[in-house]
Amino acid sequence: AAAGDDADFVLHTGRIWTGDPHRPWAESLAAREGVIVAVGSRADVEKLRGSKTKVLDAPGSFATPGLIDAHGHLSSLGETQEQVDLRDATSIEEVVRRVVKRADGLPHGAWVTGRSWDQSLWPGKELPTHEPLTRVMPDRPVFLRRVDGHAVWVNAAAMKIAGVTVETKDPPGGKLLRDRSGNPTGVLLDAAVGIVS
């Protein structure tokens, strides 16, 4: 920016990710007429502050260039990094092994969550029940989302926390799969997912 040209807007934050690999981090930026004219230290950007400059001082906050996508699932992408990845699990036993491994790295009592199981990859191709998960995790809740996002598979501990029993009614637009006695099997479909999630 040319010396003496006041910015219309100044932002001071805890950290700004610039997207520039040579200078990835800054603490302040200045803009004029909707265009960023300076990114750098607070002291550098303050030189562009005039009497009519609007200033947003947000210490401890984070700013990033706009992330624009016509259809994105950014929060889901981040969540997948903290969950058991079940995309290529070819059996219930493999799912159980991965769940146990993930649980070993979590604090006591923390939920074990996972994504993308697909029973069509398993021998028999049948939907699971809570028993294999409950057997290895009787007290720790497990919540695993199916590959299409329209079903979850949970263990008995998760159902207990959510209050899922034989008396639990199917919500509008959802279904709890049940055994012959009417007991929930641990697979919840569509709107029923919200009972546990």
Residue, then its C-alpha position, 0 to 999 in steps of 0.5 A: a500500500a502506498a504511504g499515506d493511504d488509509a485503510d478502510f478496514v483493519l483486522h487484528t487477530g491471534r493468527i491469520w493463515t495466509g495461504d502463502p507457503h513463504r509467509p503462512w502466518a500473520e496477525s493483522l491485515a488491512a483492506r481498502e475498497g474491499v481489497i486486502v492491501a497489507v498482511g503482516s504484523r500488528a505494527d506494520v498494519e497499524k501504519l495504515r490505520g486512519s481516523k475513519t478506519k474501521v478496526l476489528d480487534a479480536p485477540g485469540s481468534f483465527a482468520t483464513p481466506g474464504l473457503i468456498d465450495a458449492h457443496g462441501h462437508l468441511s466439518s465432516l472432513g475434520e471429524t473423519q480425522e478423529q474417528v475410526d475409518l471403516r471404509d475398507a473393513t471387509s468383516i465385522e471382526e475387522v470393524v471390531r479390531r479397529v474400534v478396540k485399537r481406537a479406544d486404546g488411544l482415547p481417555h477413559g469413558a470417551w465415545v468411540t466414533g467411526r465412519s463408513w462401514d458397509q455391510s455389503l463388503w462383509p460375508g453374508k452382507e447382513l446388517p450388524t447387531h450391537e453384540p460384537l461391539t458390546r462384547v468388546m466395549p461393554d461400558r464404553p459407548v460406540f457410535l459408527r456411521r454407515v458409508d451413506g450416512h443414513a444409518v448408525w451402528v451402536n453398542a449397548a452402552a450407547m443405547k443405554i446413554a440415549g435411553v433406547t429400549v424396547e419401548t422406544k418408538d420409531p421417530p417420524g422418518g426413522k426406524l430402529l431395527r429390532d430383533r424378533s422380540g422387539n429389542p433394538t439391534g443397535v442399527l438406527l436408520d435415518a431420523a432415528v440416528g438423532i436419538v443417539s447422535 
